[in-house]
Every structure is written in structure tokens, then in C-alpha cells.
């Protein structure tokens, strides 16, 4: 509890892009990320942050009074102390979600944590850095734990979509866990992605970045 993390912001908002979209949620955004994704919309979190103890983070989470908590970034798994933070939140009865860029192995994440793992397509510029071990871990998860795994693919164009469908087919990933497929905001019309999904009968869940439709898309703290 005396360990600290570099925190960019803690705020209350509506869950915007996961299977829990639309649910009130407390977000703990950790600072720092070594990746350089083309479509990153939180670049400020790469460098802006202040140290906070786990005790103080939990005190702020308690103050928000929501049962759902998401740890995000930046890239939260770059800070080792994120693991005791998530464990303590789980111990306190919170439903804990982790959103990670998908470049770091999640094998050390507490099994109680709901993992939202990005799979970066070619337009991201970093698809070569995807940690495929995370997909294998999800496929190997016991049936009673599969609900704690979901993958998110953000699509910018048809090439991304074709790449993603081939990956999903190669791993039969949608047979094992939830796969979210969304669009890069203001880059690909959601209707285009919806039509591709329907045409191909993909067993995926279309998602939009809900918070960007509720508030200005570049607004922080939402």
C-alpha cells in the first residue's frame, strides 16, 4: 500500500468502449507509454503525471462511489505497481477492468480483473508489436474465466478490416471470448464498418467511442 504509481488523472465518467459501455465507471489513467500508435488519442498521458501512493489512489476511487473501476493509460502495465493496485481494488469488492495496448504479456494480471486487450492493425504503425501470447492465454483460459477476457480492434480502413478478419479466423478468437471492433474516430464512417461486419457475418461486437459522442472528442476527464 506504500508503493506509488505515476498517475495522469482519476475521474468519473461513462464507460465508452468495452462490453460495459454505457456504465458509470471510475477511471484511473496511469502515465507513461513507450509505444507510438498512429491513432493514439491520449498522447498527453505519455508524459504528464504525478506520483500517487496506492493508498491515495484507492482513497480517490472510494470517493467516486462507483463499483466499476477501469485502469487505463498510457500503458498501465509499464508500471509494475499496477498489479498490487488492481489486487487491492479486487479485494475491496470493486469490479476492476484493465485496458492495455496489447504489447505486454498479461499473464501476471490478477485473474479477477477483466482484461480489455487492444490488437493493433496495420494503420496503427505498431501491429508488429502485438503480443500474440495474450491471444494464446485467452484461448487457454478455463471456460469459467473467459468472460474476463475481451479484445478490441480499432479499424481505420478496409485494409485494417481485412487484416483483422484474417487474424480472427486464424485463431478462432470469437469462439472463445468477446471481440470488440470499432472505428478510428472521424477516420472511418461507422456505417462502413457495420456493413462489412454484417456482410461477413462476423461474430464481433461493433463499438463506438461513446464518450466522444457525449462530450467533445478532445475533452479530458471524461
C-alpha positions in Angstrom: 0.0 0.0 0.0 3.0 2.3 0.3 4.0 1.8 -3.3 3.3 4.6 -5.7 2.4 5.0 -9.4 2.6 7.8 -11.9 -1.0 8.9 -12.4 -2.2 11.2 -15.1 -5.8 11.6 -13.9 -8.6 9.9 -11.9 -12.1 10.8 -13.0 -15.7 9.6 -13.0 -17.3 9.0 -16.5 -19.4 6.7 -18.6 -17.6 3.6 -19.8 -17.2 4.3 -23.5 -15.6 1.4 -25.3 -15.9 -2.1 -23.9 -18.6 -4.7 -23.3 -19.6 -2.5 -20.3 -20.1 0.6 -22.5 -22.7 3.0 -21.0 -21.9 2.0 -17.4 -20.8 4.7 -14.9 -17.1 4.0 -14.2 -14.2 5.5 -12.3 -11.1 5.7 -14.5 -7.6 5.6 -13.2 -5.4 6.8 -16.0 -1.7 6.0 -15.4 1.0 8.0 -17.1 3.7 6.8 -19.5 3.7 4.7 -22.7 6.7 3.7 -24.8 4.5 2.9 -27.9 3.9 5.3 -30.7 0.5 4.3 -32.1 -0.7 6.5 -35.0 -4.2 6.9 -33.7 -3.4 7.5 -30.0 -5.9 9.9 -28.5 -4.3 10.3 -25.1 -0.8 11.4 -26.0 -0.8 13.8 -23.0 -0.7 10.7 -20.8 2.6 9.7 -22.2 4.4 12.4 -20.2 2.0 14.1 -17.9 1.7 12.5 -14.5 2.2 12.9 -10.7 3.2 10.2 -8.3 0.4 8.8 -6.0 0.6 6.1 -3.4 -1.7 3.1 -3.9 -3.4 4.2 -0.7 -4.2 7.6 -2.1 -5.4 6.2 -5.4 -7.8 3.9 -3.6 -9.0 6.8 -1.4 -9.8 8.8 -4.6 -11.6 5.8 -6.1 -13.6 5.3 -3.0 -14.6 9.0 -3.2 -16.2 8.5 -6.7 -18.6 5.9 -5.3 -18.9 3.6 -8.3 -18.5 -0.2 -8.2 -16.8 -0.3 -11.6 -13.2 0.8 -11.9 -11.0 0.9 -15.1 -7.2 1.1 -15.0 -6.0 2.6 -18.3 -3.3 4.8 -19.7 -0.9 5.5 -21.3 0.1 1.9 -20.9 -0.7 0.8 -17.3 1.3 -2.4 -17.5 4.5 -0.5 -17.9 4.3 0.3 -14.1 4.8 -2.9 -12.0 2.9 -1.4 -9.1 -0.3 -1.6 -11.1 -0.6 -5.2 -10.1 -0.9 -4.7 -6.3 -3.2 -1.7 -7.1 -5.6 -4.0 -9.1 -5.3 -6.8 -6.5 -6.3 -4.4 -3.7 -9.2 -3.0 -5.6 -10.5 -6.5 -6.3 -10.0 -7.4 -2.6 -12.2 -4.4 -1.7 -15.0 -5.7 -3.9 -14.6 -3.5 -6.9 -15.2 -4.8 -10.5 -11.9 -4.0 -12.0 -11.2 -3.6 -15.7 -7.7 -3.2 -17.3 -7.3 -1.6 -20.7 -4.0 -2.3 -22.2 -2.4 -1.6 -25.6 -1.7 -5.3 -26.1 2.1 -5.1 -26.3 2.8 -6.5 -22.8 2.0 -10.0 -21.6 -0.9 -10.0 -19.2 0.0 -13.3 -17.5 0.7 -11.6 -14.2 -2.7 -9.8 -14.1 -5.0 -10.9 -11.3 -7.5 -13.5 -12.7 -10.4 -11.4 -11.2 -9.5 -8.4 -13.4 -11.5 -8.0 -16.7 -8.9 -7.5 -19.4 -9.6 -5.3 -22.4 -6.7 -6.0 -24.8 -6.0 -4.0 -27.9 -4.9 -5.7 -31.1 -3.3 -3.1 -33.2 -3.9 -3.3 -37.0 -1.5 -2.1 -39.7 -2.7 1.5 -39.8 -1.6 1.9 -36.2 2.0 1.6 -37.3 2.8 -0.8 -34.5 1.0 -4.0 -35.4 4.3 -5.8 -35.4 4.5 -5.3 -31.6 1.3 -7.1 -30.8 1.8 -9.6 -28.0 0.3 -12.7 -29.6 0.9 -14.6 -26.3 -2.1 -12.7 -24.9 -4.3 -14.3 -27.5 -3.0 -17.8 -26.7 -3.6 -17.1 -23.0 -7.2 -16.2 -23.7 -7.7 -19.4 -25.7 -6.2 -21.4 -22.9 -8.3 -19.8 -20.2 -10.8 -22.0 -18.3 -14.4 -21.6 -19.5 -15.4 -20.0 -16.2 -12.8 -17.3 -16.8 -13.4 -16.5 -20.4 -15.8 -13.7 -19.5 -12.8 -11.8 -18.1 -11.1 -11.6 -21.5 -12.0 -9.3 -24.4 -10.1 -8.0 -27.3 -10.5 -4.6 -29.1 -9.5 -3.8 -32.7 -9.8 -0.2 -33.9 -10.2 -0.1 -37.6 -9.2 2.8 -39.9 -9.8 1.4 -43.3 -10.6 -1.7 -45.4 -7.0 -3.0 -45.2 -7.3 -3.0 -41.4 -10.6 -4.8 -41.5 -9.2 -7.5 -43.9 -6.2 -7.9 -41.7 -8.4 -8.2 -38.6 -10.8 -10.8 -40.1 -7.8 -13.0 -41.1 -6.4 -12.8 -37.6 -9.7 -13.7 -36.0 -10.1 -16.6 -38.4 -6.6 -17.9 -37.8 -7.2 -18.1 -34.0 -11.0 -18.7 -34.0 -10.9 -16.0 -31.3 -14.5 -15.1 -31.4 -15.4 -18.7 -30.4 -13.7 -18.2 -27.1 -14.2 -14.6 -26.0 -15.7 -11.2 -26.8 -14.1 -9.3 -29.6 -14.9 -5.6 -30.0 -14.4 -3.9 -33.4 -14.6 -0.1 -33.6 -13.6 2.7 -35.9 -10.9 5.4 -35.6 -13.0 8.4 -34.7 -13.5 10.7 -37.7 -11.4 8.4 -39.9 -13.8 5.6 -40.9 -17.6 6.1 -41.0 -19.2 3.6 -38.5 -21.8 2.6 -41.2 -19.0 1.3 -43.4 -17.6 -1.0 -40.7 -21.2 -2.1 -39.8 -21.9 -3.1 -43.4 -18.7 -5.1 -43.6 -19.4 -6.9 -40.3 -23.0 -7.7 -41.5 -21.9 -8.8 -44.9 -19.3 -11.2 -43.5 -21.5 -12.4 -40.6 -18.7 -11.7 -38.1 -19.3 -12.7 -34.6 -18.0 -9.4 -33.2 -19.5 -6.6 -31.2 -19.4 -3.2 -33.0 -18.4 -0.4 -30.7 -18.1 3.3 -30.9 -16.2 5.6 -28.5 -19.4 6.6 -26.7 -17.7 9.3 -24.7 -16.7 11.1 -27.9 -20.3 11.4 -28.9 -21.5 12.6 -25.5 -18.7 15.2 -24.9 -16.2 17.0 -27.3 -13.9 14.3 -28.7 -10.7 16.0 -27.4 -12.1 16.7 -23.9 -10.1 15.3 -21.0 -11.5 13.8 -17.8 -14.4 12.1 -19.5 
